[in-house]
Amino acid sequence: MTGSPALAAPVHATGRAVLAALASYACFSVADALVKLAASRYPVEQIALLSSLFALVPVFFLARASGGVRALLPNNLALVAARGLLTALCALCAWRAFALMPLADAYALLFLAPILFTALSALLLGEPVGWRRWCASAVGFAGVLLMVRPDFATLGLGHALALLAAALGAAALTVLKRIGNSETSAAVLFALFSAIGVVAAPGAVLSWRPLDLAGLWPVALAGLLFGSAQAALVLATREAPASVVAPFQYTQMLWAVLLGLWIFGDRPSPELFAGMALVAGSGLYTLWREKLRRGTVSLGAARGEVPARTAR
């Protein structure tokens, strides 16, 4: 007997969603590595300004498929602008952290954002958070403490910036949850990359360094990858529920280890692997509990990803 076509279609859609999610998070990770590479020659603000311009190219294609220029216009300008500003500050802090510390270490701290989002949901949105999710958050925080060593001897500016980026990312995700279904993904992403450009522009102008081809291509490619990653994530969440897509965000931790070892010669410590496991486990459990409670989950880990349950 052959399978029912009605059943085969969702299976194929889920497969496409998984591939799109894997491609999206791989693009995010490679783009971050390129930013770290470029940061050895150029100021982070200059990199942010140029990469945000290139990132808009895939967003325009996404808007074209979603109804044209009108898809770029937000319905609630204040909320979309606030979310864009928070995410822009988050991105600048994260990219400065990448310039100062290994990718894997920075990623492990950035993935504290979903844990912080749990607390912000309770404090700012008034959502009930049960003891299980609070315990999961505590486990994730313990993982962060393990990664920075019990004596805190290795703490530096990079760690502080990564933690600040995680907090800003959690705040941005809280605003994005308030936005809900009222905006298109094209509008949210257009505001995001525009905000990065606007926030980075003053610092970029003041510290501008002349670009050559060898310096331009990593920045341009990073921007195109950032925009393409966001577009791929939108496609993934159109094909499958967020509960299917969300766990794949933790593949970025593996990419960070591999890219850091290959490009920068970073050798992660056993404590880092143990801490990453605790943070990832905490985040995955939180996603699972959110799925059980409401049937939907929000997606994002201090990176400005679109909300999976509202992508369109």
Backbone bond lengths (Angstrom), bond angles and torsions (degrees), N, CA, C in turn:
res aa  C-N    CA-C-N  psi(-1)  N-CA   C-N-CA  omega(-1)  CA-C   N-CA-C  phi
1 M - - - 1.456 - - 1.533 109.52 -
2 T 1.301 117.04 146.63 1.456 121.79 177.74 1.511 109.90 -98.31
3 G 1.314 115.71 155.89 1.452 119.91 -179.37 1.511 111.43 -69.65
4 S 1.307 115.72 155.18 1.451 121.54 179.34 1.513 109.95 -71.07
5 P 1.364 119.10 132.78 1.461 120.75 177.26 1.514 112.34 -58.42
6 A 1.342 116.14 -32.43 1.468 119.42 -179.57 1.519 111.54 -64.82
7 L 1.361 115.75 -31.23 1.462 119.38 179.08 1.513 111.45 -85.59
8 A 1.342 116.21 -29.96 1.457 119.48 -176.58 1.520 112.00 -68.62
9 A 1.333 117.17 -35.96 1.461 120.48 -176.48 1.526 112.80 -60.30
10 P 1.377 119.31 -49.55 1.463 118.66 178.04 1.523 112.58 -61.13
11 V 1.350 117.34 -36.16 1.456 120.07 179.02 1.524 110.00 -62.51
12 H 1.343 116.65 -45.39 1.452 120.28 178.30 1.524 110.97 -63.88
13 A 1.320 117.53 -39.24 1.460 121.35 178.97 1.526 110.55 -63.38
14 T 1.326 116.62 -41.47 1.464 120.38 178.50 1.522 110.59 -63.98
15 G 1.331 116.84 -40.79 1.457 120.47 177.45 1.519 111.89 -61.21
16 R 1.327 116.37 -41.91 1.468 119.69 177.38 1.525 111.08 -65.15
17 A 1.326 115.63 -38.29 1.463 119.52 179.19 1.522 111.53 -63.90
18 V 1.322 116.62 -42.70 1.463 120.97 179.66 1.525 110.23 -62.85
19 L 1.333 116.85 -45.47 1.463 120.27 179.30 1.527 110.88 -62.48
20 A 1.347 116.61 -41.68 1.459 120.12 178.92 1.525 111.12 -64.47
21 A 1.338 116.65 -39.82 1.468 120.32 179.08 1.531 110.95 -65.97
22 L 1.327 116.77 -44.49 1.466 120.29 178.53 1.527 110.57 -61.05
23 A 1.347 116.11 -42.91 1.465 119.90 178.57 1.523 110.62 -64.70
24 S 1.337 116.98 -40.36 1.458 121.29 -179.35 1.522 111.39 -60.42
25 Y 1.316 117.23 -50.63 1.461 119.73 -176.36 1.517 112.17 -72.31
26 A 1.337 117.60 -28.18 1.460 119.91 172.47 1.525 110.14 -65.16
27 C 1.341 116.41 -42.05 1.472 120.50 178.11 1.521 111.41 -62.97
28 F 1.338 117.39 -43.20 1.467 120.27 176.84 1.527 110.72 -56.38
29 S 1.318 115.99 -45.79 1.464 120.47 -174.78 1.521 111.58 -68.59
30 V 1.339 117.24 -44.10 1.463 120.23 178.35 1.530 110.14 -63.56
31 A 1.334 116.85 -40.63 1.465 120.50 178.10 1.529 110.86 -61.46
32 D 1.322 117.51 -41.01 1.462 120.50 178.05 1.531 110.97 -63.22
33 A 1.336 116.08 -40.32 1.466 119.69 177.87 1.526 110.88 -63.50
34 L 1.337 116.50 -38.44 1.468 119.94 177.82 1.525 111.03 -66.42
35 V 1.334 117.35 -38.41 1.463 120.39 176.16 1.525 110.10 -62.15
36 K 1.312 117.09 -44.55 1.464 121.00 178.29 1.527 110.35 -60.90
37 L 1.324 116.35 -40.75 1.467 121.30 179.15 1.524 110.62 -64.25
38 A 1.331 116.59 -45.49 1.468 120.71 -178.84 1.520 111.84 -68.75
39 A 1.354 116.91 -28.84 1.466 120.85 -176.75 1.523 112.62 -66.54
40 S 1.323 117.80 -13.68 1.458 120.36 176.31 1.530 111.39 -76.19
41 R 1.354 116.97 -13.00 1.467 120.83 -177.83 1.527 113.26 -120.93
42 Y 1.332 117.02 -25.33 1.457 120.03 -172.85 1.530 110.53 -132.79
43 P 1.342 117.17 153.49 1.470 120.16 176.66 1.530 111.13 -62.90
44 V 1.318 115.80 147.42 1.462 120.56 -178.67 1.522 111.07 -60.34
45 E 1.339 117.53 -37.13 1.466 119.94 -179.51 1.524 111.45 -63.91
46 Q 1.316 117.26 -38.77 1.461 120.39 177.78 1.521 110.73 -65.49
47 I 1.319 116.55 -41.95 1.467 121.19 177.21 1.519 110.42 -62.55
48 A 1.337 116.51 -43.50 1.462 120.97 -178.65 1.523 111.19 -63.11
49 L 1.335 117.10 -43.82 1.462 120.88 -179.21 1.525 110.83 -62.22
50 L 1.316 117.29 -49.34 1.459 120.54 -176.70 1.527 111.48 -68.89
51 S 1.326 117.30 -42.88 1.464 119.22 -178.24 1.521 111.42 -66.95
52 S 1.346 117.59 -32.65 1.468 119.36 178.68 1.522 110.73 -66.18
53 L 1.326 117.94 -34.60 1.468 121.06 177.39 1.526 110.98 -65.24
54 F 1.318 116.42 -44.43 1.468 119.78 178.82 1.528 111.03 -69.07
55 A 1.336 117.19 -30.84 1.464 120.33 -179.80 1.514 112.30 -66.92
56 L 1.327 116.76 -23.58 1.467 119.92 -179.71 1.525 112.69 -70.42
57 V 1.326 117.60 -19.96 1.474 119.98 -178.35 1.532 111.25 -60.26
58 P 1.349 120.34 -53.15 1.469 119.19 176.41 1.525 113.32 -62.83
59 V 1.341 116.91 -30.66 1.468 119.97 179.26 1.526 110.12 -65.01
60 F 1.323 117.25 -39.42 1.463 120.15 178.19 1.525 111.10 -63.52
61 F 1.331 117.33 -38.28 1.469 120.29 176.28 1.525 110.31 -65.27
62 L 1.335 116.65 -38.50 1.459 120.67 177.26 1.530 110.21 -63.96
63 A 1.323 116.60 -42.55 1.461 120.54 178.76 1.525 111.08 -64.08
64 R 1.321 116.35 -39.94 1.463 120.25 179.31 1.517 110.93 -59.62
65 A 1.338 116.37 -38.07 1.465 119.98 179.52 1.519 112.31 -78.05
66 S 1.345 116.77 -11.12 1.466 120.90 -176.67 1.527 113.11 -109.27
67 G 1.325 116.90 11.90 1.459 118.70 177.31 1.502 115.47 121.91
68 G 1.347 117.61 3.83 1.456 119.80 176.34 1.517 113.24 90.62
69 V 1.333 115.58 -154.42 1.466 121.88 -174.06 1.520 111.93 -59.21
70 R 1.317 117.73 -33.90 1.461 120.58 -179.05 1.528 111.77 -59.39
71 A 1.336 116.79 -28.89 1.467 119.97 -179.82 1.523 111.89 -67.76
72 L 1.350 117.58 -16.89 1.457 121.11 179.78 1.523 112.64 -86.40
73 L 1.328 116.95 -12.11 1.459 120.90 -174.96 1.530 110.26 -90.10
74 P 1.331 118.59 122.68 1.471 120.83 -178.94 1.519 112.10 -77.55
75 N 1.304 115.78 152.64 1.466 121.48 174.19 1.523 111.56 -82.87
76 N 1.314 115.88 -37.67 1.467 121.30 178.61 1.523 107.94 -116.84
77 L 1.319 115.76 89.40 1.464 121.14 -173.48 1.523 112.09 -60.79
78 A 1.324 117.77 -40.12 1.463 121.04 -175.69 1.527 111.40 -62.58
79 L 1.335 116.84 -48.25 1.460 119.85 -178.90 1.524 111.65 -67.59
80 V 1.325 117.09 -43.41 1.467 120.49 -179.42 1.529 110.18 -64.23
81 A 1.344 116.90 -40.54 1.462 120.19 178.54 1.528 110.97 -66.51
82 A 1.332 117.36 -40.26 1.466 120.95 178.74 1.522 110.77 -62.63
83 R 1.335 115.43 -43.60 1.456 118.77 178.67 1.529 110.98 -64.84
84 G 1.344 116.48 -39.90 1.458 120.09 178.27 1.512 111.95 -62.49
85 L 1.338 117.04 -42.35 1.460 121.07 179.87 1.523 111.41 -64.59
86 L 1.325 116.82 -45.55 1.465 120.17 179.37 1.527 111.08 -61.22
87 T 1.324 116.40 -42.75 1.456 119.75 -178.65 1.524 111.09 -70.47
88 A 1.328 117.32 -34.49 1.465 120.09 177.23 1.529 110.72 -63.53
89 L 1.333 116.91 -45.08 1.468 120.19 177.20 1.522 110.59 -64.08
90 C 1.329 116.38 -38.22 1.464 121.42 176.44 1.527 110.67 -59.87
91 A 1.337 116.45 -46.35 1.463 120.80 -178.43 1.525 111.06 -62.96
92 L 1.326 117.57 -43.85 1.463 120.21 -179.39 1.527 111.39 -63.71
93 C 1.325 116.52 -41.04 1.473 119.54 177.27 1.524 110.80 -64.50
94 A 1.335 116.47 -42.95 1.457 120.56 -179.30 1.518 110.81 -63.40
95 W 1.339 117.24 -43.84 1.462 119.71 -178.13 1.521 111.79 -68.62
96 R 1.325 117.49 -33.82 1.468 119.46 173.82 1.529 110.43 -66.14
97 A 1.333 116.28 -37.53 1.462 119.53 177.22 1.527 110.61 -64.01
98 F 1.344 117.10 -40.28 1.465 120.01 177.84 1.523 111.43 -59.43
99 A 1.334 116.46 -35.78 1.464 120.09 -179.09 1.522 112.25 -70.32
100 L 1.336 116.87 -21.09 1.459 120.77 -173.65 1.524 114.71 -105.25
101 M 1.340 117.52 -15.81 1.461 119.42 -173.94 1.517 110.26 -147.05
102 P 1.328 118.28 165.44 1.463 120.71 178.73 1.520 111.77 -59.90
103 L 1.340 116.30 147.64 1.458 121.43 -179.07 1.522 111.66 -56.48
104 A 1.332 116.95 -45.67 1.462 120.62 -175.55 1.526 111.23 -61.74
105 D 1.328 116.77 -40.81 1.470 120.12 178.74 1.526 110.72 -64.13
106 A 1.330 115.96 -43.80 1.467 119.53 -179.89 1.525 110.88 -65.31
107 Y 1.327 117.20 -42.64 1.462 120.59 179.87 1.521 111.43 -60.41
108 A 1.323 115.47 -42.95 1.461 118.90 -178.24 1.522 110.91 -59.08
109 L 1.323 116.98 -37.32 1.461 120.19 178.40 1.528 111.65 -76.43
110 L 1.339 116.78 -36.13 1.465 119.77 178.56 1.519 111.59 -62.30
111 F 1.326 117.01 -32.86 1.456 119.91 -178.86 1.523 112.33 -77.65
112 L 1.315 115.99 8.90 1.457 119.94 168.22 1.531 110.39 -75.45
113 A 1.331 117.19 -15.06 1.464 121.31 -176.18 1.529 113.88 -56.03
114 P 1.353 120.25 -46.85 1.467 118.67 178.54 1.528 113.16 -60.41
115 I 1.335 115.89 -31.44 1.464 119.75 178.23 1.529 109.67 -68.84
116 L 1.334 116.18 -44.71 1.467 120.11 176.95 1.515 111.35 -64.59
117 F 1.333 116.39 -33.74 1.464 120.96 178.74 1.523 110.98 -62.20
118 T 1.319 116.99 -34.78 1.465 120.49 176.82 1.525 110.54 -59.46
119 A 1.336 115.67 -45.02 1.469 119.44 179.59 1.521 111.43 -66.89
120 L 1.342 116.99 -41.87 1.457 120.21 -179.65 1.532 111.49 -66.24
121 S 1.326 117.06 -33.80 1.464 120.46 178.32 1.522 110.20 -61.46
122 A 1.328 115.17 -39.00 1.466 119.08 179.45 1.526 111.72 -73.06
123 L 1.343 116.76 -41.69 1.462 120.31 -174.04 1.524 113.25 -78.95
124 L 1.346 116.96 -40.52 1.460 120.90 -172.83 1.515 113.79 -100.35
125 L 1.331 117.37 -34.85 1.458 120.51 -177.54 1.517 112.82 -99.36
126 G 1.338 116.69 -7.65 1.456 120.68 178.54 1.513 114.07 69.57
127 E 1.336 117.55 23.25 1.454 120.38 -179.38 1.528 110.10 -81.31
128 P 1.326 117.18 140.65 1.466 119.06 176.59 1.526 110.96 -70.98
129 V 1.299 116.59 130.74 1.466 122.46 177.71 1.523 107.23 -121.53
130 G 1.321 116.39 115.20 1.456 121.30 -176.87 1.516 113.53 -76.08
131 W 1.319 115.07 172.24 1.458 120.30 -176.09 1.525 112.04 -64.79
132 R 1.344 116.65 -28.62 1.464 118.78 -179.60 1.527 110.97 -64.71
133 R 1.337 116.33 -44.65 1.462 118.63 -179.40 1.527 112.03 -71.50
134 W 1.345 116.60 -32.48 1.469 118.28 174.11 1.529 110.62 -64.41
135 C 1.333 116.87 -40.15 1.469 120.47 177.69 1.523 111.24 -64.32
136 A 1.351 115.76 -40.31 1.464 119.53 177.55 1.523 110.62 -62.63
137 S 1.327 116.61 -39.33 1.460 120.49 177.74 1.527 111.01 -63.92
138 A 1.332 116.20 -39.31 1.463 120.17 178.44 1.525 111.03 -64.34
139 V 1.325 116.64 -39.28 1.470 120.84 177.62 1.532 110.07 -63.43
140 G 1.342 116.13 -43.29 1.460 119.51 178.06 1.512 112.18 -62.10
141 F 1.321 116.75 -40.42 1.464 120.43 178.57 1.528 110.40 -66.15
142 A 1.335 117.04 -37.06 1.462 120.54 175.57 1.529 110.32 -61.56
143 G 1.335 116.33 -36.62 1.456 119.95 176.75 1.519 111.77 -62.94
144 V 1.333 116.92 -39.17 1.460 120.56 177.25 1.526 110.46 -64.20
145 L 1.331 116.98 -44.36 1.467 120.38 177.94 1.524 111.48 -59.95
146 L 1.323 116.50 -38.49 1.460 120.17 178.89 1.528 110.92 -64.98
147 M 1.336 116.39 -38.33 1.461 119.93 -177.80 1.525 112.42 -69.71
148 V 1.338 117.59 -32.06 1.459 119.69 -179.23 1.530 111.53 -92.02
149 R 1.316 116.95 7.57 1.465 125.31 175.61 1.531 110.55 75.90
150 P 1.299 117.33 142.04 1.473 120.29 -177.71 1.521 114.10 -59.69
151 D 1.359 116.93 -29.86 1.468 117.58 -177.44 1.531 112.43 -90.94
152 F 1.357 117.61 -1.52 1.465 123.18 179.39 1.525 112.13 57.87
153 A 1.327 117.18 22.50 1.464 120.25 -175.53 1.521 112.32 -69.67
154 T 1.322 117.51 -25.41 1.461 120.15 -175.32 1.525 113.31 -96.60
155 L 1.330 117.34 5.79 1.460 119.85 -179.06 1.526 111.12 -65.41
156 G 1.325 115.28 139.47 1.456 120.33 178.92 1.511 110.49 -149.05
157 L 1.335 116.06 -171.28 1.454 121.67 -178.71 1.527 110.98 -61.97
158 G 1.332 117.52 -36.38 1.455 120.28 179.19 1.515 112.52 -60.12
159 H 1.332 116.61 -41.93 1.466 120.16 177.88 1.528 111.06 -63.13
160 A 1.338 116.28 -42.95 1.462 119.92 -179.65 1.531 110.89 -63.01
161 L 1.333 116.46 -41.68 1.463 119.96 179.82 1.519 111.66 -67.01
162 A 1.330 117.24 -39.10 1.468 120.38 178.67 1.526 110.67 -65.17
163 L 1.335 116.72 -40.79 1.464 120.04 177.82 1.526 111.03 -66.41
164 L 1.337 116.78 -39.57 1.465 120.21 177.39 1.529 109.90 -64.42
165 A 1.336 116.86 -39.94 1.464 120.68 177.17 1.522 110.74 -61.52
166 A 1.331 117.02 -40.66 1.465 120.33 178.54 1.524 111.07 -62.87
167 A 1.340 116.41 -41.52 1.463 120.13 179.27 1.527 111.17 -65.93
168 L 1.329 116.79 -42.58 1.465 120.47 178.26 1.526 110.73 -65.87
169 G 1.337 116.88 -38.63 1.454 120.33 177.63 1.516 111.97 -64.14
170 A 1.329 116.76 -39.21 1.462 119.92 177.30 1.524 110.84 -65.38
171 A 1.327 116.79 -39.82 1.468 120.24 177.69 1.526 110.69 -65.10
172 A 1.344 116.53 -40.80 1.465 120.40 178.53 1.519 111.15 -63.43
173 L 1.332 116.56 -39.44 1.459 120.37 179.17 1.530 110.89 -67.74
174 T 1.338 116.38 -32.80 1.467 120.44 176.41 1.530 110.66 -64.90
175 V 1.341 116.70 -42.97 1.465 120.33 176.70 1.523 110.44 -65.26
176 L 1.333 116.20 -40.06 1.457 120.28 -179.82 1.524 110.77 -62.60
177 K 1.323 116.02 -35.58 1.455 119.32 177.30 1.522 110.79 -68.01
178 R 1.318 116.95 -34.15 1.460 120.97 175.87 1.531 110.77 -66.60
179 I 1.320 116.83 -34.48 1.466 121.11 178.33 1.517 110.66 -63.61
180 G 1.352 116.15 -41.51 1.461 120.66 176.07 1.507 113.39 64.73
181 N 1.330 115.76 -134.85 1.462 121.90 -174.33 1.524 113.52 -92.53
182 S 1.304 117.72 11.61 1.466 119.47 -170.45 1.521 114.03 -81.87
183 E 1.336 118.40 -12.28 1.457 120.82 -174.75 1.531 111.46 -124.33
184 T 1.317 115.78 152.63 1.461 120.17 171.86 1.524 109.00 -79.11
185 S 1.324 115.60 156.23 1.465 119.44 176.96 1.521 110.55 -62.95
186 A 1.331 117.28 -35.89 1.465 120.66 179.84 1.526 110.65 -60.30
187 A 1.334 117.29 -41.97 1.467 120.82 179.82 1.518 111.35 -65.66
188 V 1.338 116.40 -42.83 1.465 120.68 -179.57 1.529 110.52 -64.75
189 L 1.324 117.03 -43.23 1.458 120.51 -178.04 1.527 111.89 -72.44
190 F 1.331 116.89 -37.03 1.462 119.99 177.00 1.525 109.71 -61.08
191 A 1.328 116.74 -43.40 1.464 120.72 178.10 1.525 110.71 -64.50
192 L 1.333 116.63 -38.38 1.466 120.90 -179.15 1.522 111.40 -61.18
193 F 1.324 117.06 -55.45 1.466 119.80 -175.80 1.526 111.68 -71.20
194 S 1.323 117.16 -31.46 1.469 119.71 174.95 1.518 110.25 -64.57
195 A 1.332 116.75 -41.51 1.466 120.76 179.59 1.528 110.96 -64.62
196 I 1.329 117.49 -39.77 1.470 120.14 177.59 1.525 109.82 -59.84
197 G 1.339 116.37 -44.53 1.450 119.74 179.17 1.513 112.87 -62.88
198 V 1.329 116.89 -43.54 1.462 121.43 -178.25 1.535 110.74 -66.25
199 V 1.325 116.83 -44.42 1.471 120.65 -178.59 1.522 110.87 -67.16
200 A 1.317 117.14 -36.95 1.463 120.89 -176.59 1.522 113.14 -81.47
201 A 1.332 118.04 -21.30 1.463 121.74 -171.38 1.533 114.03 -57.18
202 P 1.347 120.32 -48.96 1.478 118.51 -178.29 1.530 112.74 -58.88
203 G 1.339 116.51 -47.00 1.462 119.42 179.19 1.515 112.19 -65.34
204 A 1.344 116.49 -35.86 1.462 120.33 179.51 1.526 111.22 -64.58
205 V 1.334 116.11 -43.28 1.470 120.19 -179.29 1.527 110.66 -64.73
206 L 1.347 116.95 -42.56 1.460 120.79 -177.08 1.532 112.99 -70.03
207 S 1.326 116.92 -29.26 1.474 119.76 -175.87 1.522 112.38 -115.92
208 W 1.321 117.39 20.16 1.471 122.03 -173.35 1.528 111.58 -58.78
209 R 1.318 115.33 136.38 1.453 121.91 174.02 1.529 108.89 -121.37
210 P 1.330 117.56 140.32 1.467 120.13 -179.30 1.524 111.59 -57.57
211 L 1.329 115.47 138.84 1.460 121.77 -178.79 1.521 110.74 -100.32
212 D 1.317 116.61 140.31 1.455 121.08 166.98 1.524 107.70 -114.96
213 L 1.327 116.20 177.50 1.459 119.64 -176.53 1.521 111.37 -61.28
214 A 1.320 117.08 -38.50 1.459 120.78 -179.25 1.529 111.28 -64.91
215 G 1.326 117.05 -28.50 1.454 119.96 178.41 1.503 113.34 -89.01
216 L 1.340 117.03 -26.83 1.450 120.42 -176.28 1.521 113.02 -77.04
217 W 1.335 117.27 -39.16 1.470 117.59 -171.68 1.527 113.28 -64.30
218 P 1.350 121.16 -38.88 1.475 117.38 177.73 1.527 112.02 -64.12
219 V 1.348 117.56 -37.16 1.463 120.99 -179.16 1.528 110.39 -68.69
220 A 1.343 116.03 -44.83 1.461 119.98 179.37 1.526 111.21 -63.33
221 L 1.321 115.97 -44.53 1.460 119.51 -179.98 1.527 110.98 -65.31
222 A 1.333 116.92 -38.86 1.467 119.93 177.85 1.525 110.36 -60.32
223 G 1.332 117.20 -44.32 1.459 120.16 179.05 1.516 112.45 -62.56
224 L 1.323 117.04 -45.94 1.464 120.59 178.51 1.523 111.26 -61.39
225 L 1.336 116.18 -37.71 1.473 119.97 178.86 1.527 111.21 -69.15
226 F 1.339 117.22 -39.51 1.471 119.53 177.64 1.529 110.46 -60.51
227 G 1.333 116.33 -48.09 1.459 119.74 179.85 1.510 112.26 -65.00
228 S 1.336 117.10 -41.14 1.462 121.24 179.68 1.522 111.10 -66.89
229 A 1.335 116.93 -36.70 1.462 120.59 178.52 1.520 110.84 -63.16
230 Q 1.327 116.44 -42.29 1.457 119.84 178.28 1.531 110.76 -64.29
231 A 1.338 116.69 -42.96 1.457 120.49 179.54 1.526 111.04 -64.31
232 A 1.333 117.15 -40.60 1.464 120.61 178.81 1.520 111.18 -64.55
233 L 1.329 116.17 -35.70 1.461 119.79 178.47 1.527 110.71 -67.44
234 V 1.327 116.49 -37.19 1.461 120.01 174.97 1.524 110.34 -61.14
235 L 1.334 116.35 -46.00 1.461 120.23 179.29 1.525 111.04 -61.62
236 A 1.342 116.27 -40.75 1.466 119.95 -179.48 1.519 111.16 -61.82
237 T 1.327 116.67 -41.78 1.455 119.73 -176.04 1.527 112.63 -81.26
238 R 1.318 117.50 -8.28 1.453 120.21 169.77 1.524 110.96 -80.27
239 E 1.336 116.37 -27.45 1.456 121.38 -174.53 1.523 113.37 -91.43
240 A 1.330 117.84 -24.55 1.468 120.58 -174.21 1.520 109.40 -148.76
241 P 1.331 117.52 157.36 1.466 120.80 177.60 1.525 111.65 -62.52
242 A 1.311 115.49 155.66 1.461 120.49 179.25 1.519 112.18 -60.10
243 S 1.329 117.43 -30.20 1.460 120.48 179.87 1.520 111.39 -63.23
244 V 1.329 117.18 -24.76 1.464 121.33 176.05 1.522 110.53 -81.75
245 V 1.327 116.82 -40.16 1.458 121.76 -173.94 1.527 112.56 -79.75
246 A 1.329 117.13 -40.35 1.464 122.01 -169.62 1.526 115.27 -54.99
247 P 1.338 120.16 -44.32 1.468 118.21 -176.87 1.526 114.43 -59.30
248 F 1.323 117.66 -23.09 1.462 119.98 -176.45 1.516 112.42 -72.69
249 Q 1.352 118.12 -11.53 1.458 119.10 177.14 1.525 111.26 -62.46
250 Y 1.328 117.20 -24.53 1.459 119.69 -178.77 1.526 113.20 -77.10
251 T 1.345 117.31 -6.77 1.469 118.83 171.91 1.527 110.17 -65.87
252 Q 1.328 117.77 -18.92 1.454 120.12 177.60 1.525 111.97 -61.52
253 M 1.326 116.88 -30.97 1.459 119.46 177.69 1.525 110.86 -64.10
254 L 1.332 116.25 -40.61 1.469 119.96 177.84 1.528 110.37 -66.58
255 W 1.344 116.45 -42.70 1.463 119.61 177.36 1.526 110.63 -60.46
256 A 1.319 117.41 -39.22 1.460 120.49 -179.20 1.525 111.11 -62.46
257 V 1.328 116.41 -41.88 1.460 120.24 178.54 1.531 110.47 -64.26
258 L 1.342 116.51 -46.83 1.472 120.48 -176.88 1.524 111.42 -66.66
259 L 1.343 117.03 -46.61 1.465 120.05 -179.03 1.526 111.25 -67.28
260 G 1.332 115.92 -38.94 1.458 118.81 178.42 1.516 112.37 -63.06
261 L 1.331 116.22 -40.07 1.464 120.39 179.06 1.515 111.33 -69.75
262 W 1.350 116.59 -42.55 1.463 121.58 -174.69 1.532 112.78 -73.68
263 I 1.332 116.86 -46.41 1.465 120.27 -173.18 1.525 112.12 -90.74
264 F 1.334 116.87 -41.16 1.468 119.77 -171.28 1.529 113.63 -110.48
265 G 1.320 117.34 -3.77 1.462 119.81 179.21 1.512 114.28 71.02
266 D 1.334 118.07 21.89 1.464 121.35 179.29 1.526 110.38 -76.35
267 R 1.309 116.27 131.14 1.465 121.31 178.63 1.527 109.00 -113.60
268 P 1.346 117.08 103.99 1.471 119.65 -177.09 1.519 111.89 -65.90
269 S 1.326 115.80 146.16 1.458 122.06 -179.59 1.526 110.48 -85.02
270 P 1.325 118.04 160.96 1.475 120.30 174.82 1.526 112.47 -58.09
271 E 1.353 116.58 -35.99 1.469 119.30 178.27 1.529 111.53 -62.42
272 L 1.339 115.95 -36.00 1.452 119.20 178.97 1.525 110.74 -65.13
273 F 1.320 116.83 -44.66 1.467 119.89 178.92 1.526 111.01 -61.63
274 A 1.331 116.75 -42.04 1.463 120.08 179.52 1.523 110.81 -64.75
275 G 1.327 117.12 -43.50 1.463 120.53 178.76 1.513 112.19 -64.91
276 M 1.343 117.12 -40.53 1.459 121.34 177.57 1.526 110.76 -61.10
277 A 1.321 115.84 -40.08 1.466 119.89 179.44 1.525 110.92 -63.15
278 L 1.333 116.93 -41.65 1.464 120.44 179.04 1.527 111.35 -66.28
279 V 1.349 116.77 -43.30 1.470 120.13 -179.96 1.523 110.66 -64.82
280 A 1.346 116.27 -45.12 1.462 119.75 179.95 1.525 111.10 -64.82
281 G 1.329 117.03 -43.04 1.454 120.43 178.99 1.516 111.85 -62.27
282 S 1.333 116.15 -40.86 1.459 120.21 177.64 1.522 111.14 -62.64
283 G 1.339 116.26 -44.90 1.461 119.73 -179.95 1.514 112.85 -64.54
284 L 1.333 116.62 -41.88 1.464 120.40 179.76 1.525 111.21 -65.56
285 Y 1.327 116.65 -39.59 1.464 119.28 178.23 1.524 110.78 -65.31
286 T 1.341 116.91 -39.97 1.460 120.51 178.20 1.521 110.95 -61.98
287 L 1.345 116.95 -42.28 1.460 120.64 176.54 1.523 111.13 -60.21
288 W 1.334 115.98 -41.95 1.469 120.78 -178.79 1.529 110.19 -64.57
289 R 1.332 117.40 -43.37 1.459 120.31 179.67 1.527 110.77 -65.40
290 E 1.341 116.52 -38.50 1.461 119.65 178.48 1.522 110.32 -64.29
291 K 1.322 116.52 -38.52 1.460 120.92 177.81 1.528 110.41 -64.27
292 L 1.319 118.20 -42.37 1.460 121.48 179.74 1.525 111.38 -64.87
293 R 1.335 116.52 -39.85 1.456 120.54 -174.92 1.526 112.85 -74.11
294 R 1.352 116.35 -42.38 1.456 118.60 -169.95 1.521 113.93 -123.65
295 G 1.317 117.74 -12.12 1.452 120.21 -178.90 1.513 113.53 80.79
296 T 1.331 118.58 -5.49 1.454 122.93 177.29 1.516 108.78 -135.97
297 V 1.321 116.13 155.41 1.456 120.48 175.78 1.517 108.45 -134.44
298 S 1.322 115.05 157.26 1.453 120.64 174.35 1.518 108.25 -102.17
299 L 1.316 115.05 149.00 1.452 120.36 -172.43 1.509 109.58 -118.59
300 G 1.296 116.61 133.86 1.454 119.99 175.75 1.502 110.71 157.26
301 A 1.320 117.16 138.85 1.453 120.64 -177.40 1.514 110.14 -139.37
302 A 1.316 115.26 66.26 1.454 121.17 177.94 1.509 112.24 62.77
303 R 1.301 118.17 25.76 1.449 120.81 -177.31 1.518 112.66 -123.18
304 G 1.324 117.87 -5.74 1.440 119.02 179.91 1.506 113.89 86.40
305 E 1.330 118.00 17.05 1.458 119.17 179.84 1.524 111.62 -63.59
306 V 1.321 115.23 151.71 1.465 119.96 178.09 1.521 109.43 -66.45
307 P 1.347 117.42 155.24 1.459 119.18 175.61 1.521 109.76 -72.91
308 A 1.309 117.85 119.44 1.456 120.95 -172.16 1.520 112.27 -61.74
309 R 1.320 117.07 -35.44 1.461 118.21 -174.32 1.529 111.59 -77.01
310 T 1.350 117.86 -10.75 1.456 119.15 -178.13 1.516 112.79 -120.34
311 A 1.329 118.04 5.34 1.452 119.92 -176.19 1.517 111.24 -63.45
312 R 1.308 116.57 131.76 1.453 121.05 178.73 1.524 109.25 -161.01
